[in-house]
Amino acid sequence: MSWRYRTRVALAIFAVFILVLLIVTAVPKYISVRRDPNVADKPYNELIKSAVDTRIDQSKALFQVGLLMTAALWGLLIAKEQEAKLVLSDRPELWMFVCASLLLLVSFVCHISYLEVVAYFYHLGGEQYVPNNASLPDMFDPKVDFLYEHQIWFLVAGFTTAAVTLISAHQLKD
């Protein structure tokens, strides 16, 4: 077994480790928030609205970057017949490719879940609207913000794993 193959196996193990680590940290947090979704109210004003809108725009931009990365990763495999053979012919690259795809997919799930929570909070704020005392659930509470943070973590991990997959397939093949 050559050093290149051992390196590819080590990279594949690392990709699986990162995927499992991120999922193991995200799922319990998600479950605990589902059990206790209560967050404190914040007074609603233009500054709060601007902060929330900025965070939503950032999340959308990250989502679009993730879509672009996913399209590039899968596009290489679909567009170039040799690329698919190169990346998917060995188990280490196959594991890395699957991990990269799953990491990016979970990043999308975090984005969608985040927007779902924000929309629900706006709905609650609208239902309980009092003109001189408007409030909104705190969208920067850790119970909500973790979705945005995990979106970033999964996106960075997915991009890194995708890059390592392609480098491994092109530079470390025997």
N, C-alpha and C positions, 0 to 999 in steps of 0.2 A: 504494500500500500504506500503510495507516494505521499510526499508532504502536501502536494496540491489537493489530493483527495481528502486527506485528513483535515486540511484547512476548510474545504467545502463542507465536510461533515460538521465541523465545529461551528461554522456559520449557520448551518441549518439548525443545529441544536440551539444556538443562541436565538435564532428567529422564533423557534417554538417557545423557548423560555420567555421571550419578550411578550409574545402573544398571550401565553398563559398568565404571566405576571399582571399584565394590564387588565385582562378579563377578571382575574381573581380579585383585583383591587376595585374594579368598577361595579361588578355585580352585587356584592354585599352593600355597597353604598346606595345603589339603585333600589335594592329591596328595602333598606331601612328608610329611605325617603318615601317609598310607596306606603309603608306602614304608618309613618308619621309625616304627612306632607305639610304640616302647619308651619308657616313662617310669619314673622312679624309684619305688620303693615308699616308702610312709609308714607309720609305725606306726598301727595301727587302735585308736582309742579313742572314747569318747563325744563328745568335742569335734570330732574329725574327722567323725564320723557326722553330728553336728548341722550342721556347716558344709556338708557335701555335701547334706544334706536341705534346708537353707535355699536353696542355689543351685538345686536342682531345683525347689523351690516357686517361686522367682523366675522361672525359665525357663517353668514352666507358666503363671504369671500373665501373662507377656509373650506367650505363645502365645495365651491367651484374649483379650488385648487385640487382638492381630493378627486373630483370628477376628472379633471385634466390628467392627474397622475394615473388614475385607473385606466383611462382611455389610452394613455401612452403605453402603460404596461401591457394591457391586453391587445392594443393595436399592433405592437411589435410582433406578438405571437400570431395574430391573425394575418397580418399583411405579409410577413416574411415566413415562408415555409421552413426555411433553414433555421430561423430563430426559434420556432416552436420545437424543432428537433433538438436544438442546442440546449434550450432551457429545460425542457420537459423530459429529456432522455435519461437523466440520472436522478436518483432519489433526492440527493441534497438540494438540487435546484428546484425540484418539484415541491419539496417541503417549504423552501423559502418562498416560492411563488404563491403557494396556497396561503402561507402566513401573511404575506404582503397583501394579498387580496382580501383576506379576512380582516386584517387591521384597518384597511381603508373602508371596508364595509361597515365595521363597527363605528368608525368615525362618522359615517353618514347617519347611522342610527342615533348616535349622540346628538347630531345636529337636528335631526327631525324631532327627537324627544325634547330638546331644548326649546325649539320653536313651539312645540305643543304646550309646554308648561307656560311659556310667556303668553301665548294666546289665551290660555285658560286664566291666567292671572289678570290679563286685561278684561276678560269677560267678568270675572269676579268684581273687579274694580268698577266696571260699568253697572253691574247689578246693584251694587251698594253705594252708588254715587250720591253724594250729598254736596250740593254746589259750593258751599263755603268750607267744607271739610273733606275734600276729596282725598282718598288714599288708595294705595295699591299694595299688594303683597310685595315684599322686598325681593326683587329679582336678582340681587347680588348676594343673597343669603347662600351659604355653602350648600344648602340642600338643593338649590337650583343651579348655582354656578358650577358645581362639579361636572354637569353635563357639558358645559362649554369647555372646561379645562380638559376633560377626558377626550373631547373632540380633537383638541390640539395634540394631546399625547398620542392618540391612536393615529392621527394623520402623520405626525413626525415619524413614529415607529413604522408605519406603512411605507412611507417614502424611503426611509433608510433601508428597510428590508427589500424593497423593490430594487433599489440601486445596488445593494449587495448581491441580489440574485443575478442581475445582469452582469455585474463585474465578475462574479463567480463563473457564470456560464461562458464569458468571453476570455477571461484572463487566467482562470485557475483550472480549466479543463486540461486533462492530460493529452 
